[in-house]
Amino acid sequence: MRLYHEHPWDVTPKEAVAIQRDLAGLVRFEPLPGEIETVCGVDVSVRGDRVRAALVVLRLSDFEVVDQATWEGPTAFPYVPGLLSFREMPAVLPALDKLTVEPDVFVLDAHGVAHPRRFGLACHLGALLDKPAIGVAKTRLTGRYDEPGPTKGDQSPLTDKGEPIGAVVRTREKVKPVFVSVGHCASLQTAVDLTLRCATRYKLPMPTHLAHRLSKDGAL
């Protein structure tokens, strides 16, 4: 899959922060495409000094799996909060090269602009590929919010220093909410809409639920 922007990965944490701040200006806020046929879930697991990236592409009309790929290798970047994309993207990119279907939208088990520098993993992937991407994370990285109502679809704003950076969304009744934010080429409303459409059986959207299973177990 073509990369529209490239940068070195063998960098120091200080250099990684500078790259994030530079690339954050590439993020575009616009509605997701009206006609979405395929959605790719992305999840990354790290075990010791090994990392495995998993991609699962679903057909949105019936949630059938149409493609999947994994890549596993050494972890080259240390664990630094806020810089996880430098630990995980080097595994995601070679996994992308194994796909035979080019997805319309990427949904990541990660943050987008709900990040201290407004450039989480969902932004990093979307900006490098110049493809629509959204982040649907299980936990908050930054920002403040009020607990949303208990019903599926209930939501509340996620803000940081008064700036809206995402939405806290209940995807299942009486289950802990997820944290949705724009990665690239998406609006927050269309990101929330797609998240709820894909959250058919589990807390996470089906594409990332399956990608998480593949990254952990090596099989769906």
HUVEN-V757572 format. One record per residue. N is the residue number from 1. RES is the residue in three letters. SS is DSSP state (hx for helix, st for strand, lp for the rest). D_LAST is the distance of its C-alpha to the last C-alpha in Angstrom with 1 decimal. Layout:
n	res	ss	d_last
N	RES	SS	D_LAST
N	RES	SS	D_LAST
//
This chain:
n	res	ss	d_last
1	MET	lp	23.3
2	ARG	lp	26.8
3	LEU	lp	27.8
4	TYR	lp	30.8
5	HIS	lp	31.6
6	GLU	lp	31.4
7	HIS	lp	32.6
8	PRO	lp	32.6
9	TRP	lp	29.9
10	ASP	lp	32.1
11	VAL	lp	34.0
12	THR	lp	35.4
13	PRO	hx	34.3
14	LYS	hx	37.5
15	GLU	hx	36.8
16	ALA	hx	33.2
17	VAL	hx	34.8
18	ALA	hx	37.3
19	ILE	hx	34.6
20	GLN	hx	32.7
21	ARG	hx	36.1
22	ASP	hx	36.9
23	LEU	hx	33.7
24	ALA	hx	33.6
25	GLY	hx	36.3
26	LEU	hx	34.0
27	VAL	lp	31.9
28	ARG	lp	32.7
29	PHE	lp	32.7
30	GLU	lp	32.6
31	PRO	lp	30.8
32	LEU	lp	27.4
33	PRO	lp	27.9
34	GLY	lp	28.9
35	GLU	lp	26.8
36	ILE	lp	23.1
37	GLU	lp	21.0
38	THR	st	17.8
39	VAL	st	16.3
40	CYS	st	14.2
41	GLY	st	12.5
42	VAL	st	13.4
43	ASP	st	12.9
44	VAL	st	14.5
45	SER	st	14.7
46	VAL	st	18.0
47	ARG	st	18.8
48	GLY	lp	22.5
49	ASP	lp	23.4
50	ARG	st	20.0
51	VAL	st	17.8
52	ARG	st	14.3
53	ALA	st	13.6
54	ALA	st	10.4
55	LEU	st	10.9
56	VAL	st	9.2
57	VAL	st	12.0
58	LEU	st	12.5
59	ARG	st	15.7
60	LEU	lp	17.6
61	SER	lp	19.6
62	ASP	lp	16.9
63	PHE	lp	13.6
64	GLU	st	12.2
65	VAL	st	9.8
66	VAL	st	12.6
67	ASP	st	11.6
68	GLN	st	9.5
69	ALA	st	11.0
70	THR	st	11.5
71	TRP	st	14.9
72	GLU	st	16.2
73	GLY	st	19.9
74	PRO	st	22.7
75	THR	lp	23.3
76	ALA	lp	26.6
77	PHE	lp	27.6
78	PRO	lp	28.6
79	TYR	lp	27.3
80	VAL	lp	29.6
81	PRO	lp	29.1
82	GLY	lp	29.1
83	LEU	lp	28.3
84	LEU	hx	24.5
85	SER	hx	24.0
86	PHE	hx	26.1
87	ARG	hx	23.8
88	GLU	hx	20.5
89	MET	hx	21.6
90	PRO	hx	22.6
91	ALA	hx	18.9
92	VAL	hx	17.8
93	LEU	hx	20.5
94	PRO	hx	19.7
95	ALA	hx	16.0
96	LEU	hx	17.6
97	ASP	lp	19.7
98	LYS	lp	16.8
99	LEU	lp	16.0
100	THR	lp	17.9
101	VAL	lp	17.9
102	GLU	lp	19.9
103	PRO	lp	18.7
104	ASP	lp	21.4
105	VAL	st	20.4
106	PHE	st	18.3
107	VAL	st	17.2
108	LEU	st	16.9
109	ASP	lp	16.3
110	ALA	lp	19.9
111	HIS	lp	23.5
112	GLY	lp	25.5
113	VAL	lp	29.3
114	ALA	lp	29.0
115	HIS	lp	29.8
116	PRO	lp	33.2
117	ARG	lp	33.9
118	ARG	lp	32.0
119	PHE	lp	29.5
120	GLY	lp	26.1
121	LEU	hx	23.0
122	ALA	hx	22.5
123	CYS	hx	26.1
124	HIS	hx	25.9
125	LEU	hx	23.1
126	GLY	hx	24.7
127	ALA	hx	28.2
128	LEU	hx	27.4
129	LEU	hx	25.8
130	ASP	lp	28.1
131	LYS	lp	25.2
132	PRO	st	24.5
133	ALA	st	22.4
134	ILE	st	22.2
135	GLY	st	21.4
136	VAL	st	19.9
137	ALA	st	20.4
138	LYS	lp	20.2
139	THR	lp	23.6
140	ARG	lp	26.9
141	LEU	lp	28.1
142	THR	lp	31.5
143	GLY	lp	33.6
144	ARG	st	34.9
145	TYR	lp	34.0
146	ASP	lp	35.0
147	GLU	lp	32.5
148	PRO	lp	31.4
149	GLY	lp	32.1
150	PRO	lp	30.0
151	THR	lp	28.8
152	LYS	lp	25.8
153	GLY	lp	27.1
154	ASP	lp	29.7
155	GLN	st	30.0
156	SER	st	32.5
157	PRO	st	33.4
158	LEU	st	32.3
159	THR	st	35.4
160	ASP	st	36.6
161	LYS	lp	40.4
162	GLY	lp	40.8
163	GLU	st	38.5
164	PRO	st	35.6
165	ILE	st	32.4
166	GLY	st	29.7
167	ALA	st	28.9
168	VAL	st	27.7
169	VAL	st	25.8
170	ARG	lp	25.0
171	THR	lp	21.8
172	ARG	lp	22.0
173	GLU	lp	25.3
174	LYS	lp	26.5
175	VAL	lp	23.4
176	LYS	lp	24.0
177	PRO	lp	24.1
178	VAL	st	22.3
179	PHE	st	24.3
180	VAL	st	24.2
181	SER	st	26.2
182	VAL	st	26.9
183	GLY	st	25.5
184	HIS	st	27.4
185	CYS	lp	28.8
186	ALA	lp	28.1
187	SER	lp	30.2
188	LEU	hx	29.4
189	GLN	hx	29.9
190	THR	hx	27.6
191	ALA	hx	24.9
192	VAL	hx	25.3
193	ASP	hx	25.3
194	LEU	hx	22.0
195	THR	hx	20.4
196	LEU	hx	21.7
197	ARG	hx	20.8
198	CYS	hx	17.1
199	ALA	lp	17.2
200	THR	lp	16.8
201	ARG	lp	15.4
202	TYR	lp	14.8
203	LYS	lp	17.2
204	LEU	lp	15.3
205	PRO	lp	14.9
206	MET	hx	11.8
207	PRO	hx	11.2
208	THR	hx	11.6
209	HIS	hx	9.8
210	LEU	hx	6.4
211	ALA	hx	8.0
212	HIS	hx	9.1
213	ARG	hx	6.1
214	LEU	hx	5.4
215	SER	hx	9.1
216	LYS	hx	9.6
217	ASP	hx	7.6
218	GLY	lp	7.2
219	ALA	lp	3.8
220	LEU	lp	0.0
//
